[in-house]
């Protein structure tokens, strides 16, 4: 990365509020930290197969959560 890139970033952030600077720092930390995937849960074989099968499913058949919630409230008169 060259000095021009740093200067551009510094100019964009020089008048930014502290909260923005903290967000930028957190974002950079996230980018440079080694990525580790750790699951704090265990799925059964059937559950994992169900999730794996959803990877290539047709997204047009999905229902928005808000719509489902509204429909369920209406159906059960909640």
N, C-alpha and C positions, 0 to 999 in steps of 0.2 A: 504494500500500500504506500502510495507516495504522499508527500507533504501537501499537495493540492487537495487530496481527499480529506486529510485531517483538518485543513483550513476551512474547507466547505462545511464539514460537520461542526467545527467550532463556531463558525458564523451563524449557522442555523440554531445552535443551542445557547449562544451567549446571552440572550435575553429571556430564555425559557425559565418558567417557574421551577422551583426545587422539585416539585412532584414529577414534572416531566423528566428532569435529569435523573431522578431515582428510577423512573420507569426505563429509561434508556440504559442505565447501568445494569438493571436487572435483566433486561433483554440481552445485552451483550454477554453477561455472565451465563445466561441460559445457552447461548450459541456456542460458547467455548468450553463448557463443561462436557465431560465425556457422557455420552448417552448410554444409560443402562436401563434395560427394561426389567423391571421386577414386578411380579404379580404378588399381591398380598392375599390372593384367593386361589382356590383350586376348583377347577371345573371337572365335572364328570366327562367321560368320553362322549356321551350323548350330547351334552351341552356344548362341548367344543365342536362336534360335528355340525350341530345346528348353526352355530356362529360361522363356521367355515363355509357352510352352504349359502349363507346370506351375502357373502362377499360379492358374488357375481349376479345377485338377484336383480330383477327389473325394478329400478327405483320409481318408475311411474305407478307402481301398485302401492307404494307407501302412502300412509295417511299422516297428516300433520298431527302432532301431539295435541295441539289446541283443539283441533276438530274432533279428535277422538274423545277428549275430555268433555267437550260440549255435548257430543252425542250421548255419552254415557250418563251425564247429568240429566239430560232430557229423558232418556230411556228409563232411568230409575227414579225420576222425579226428585232429584236431590237439590 
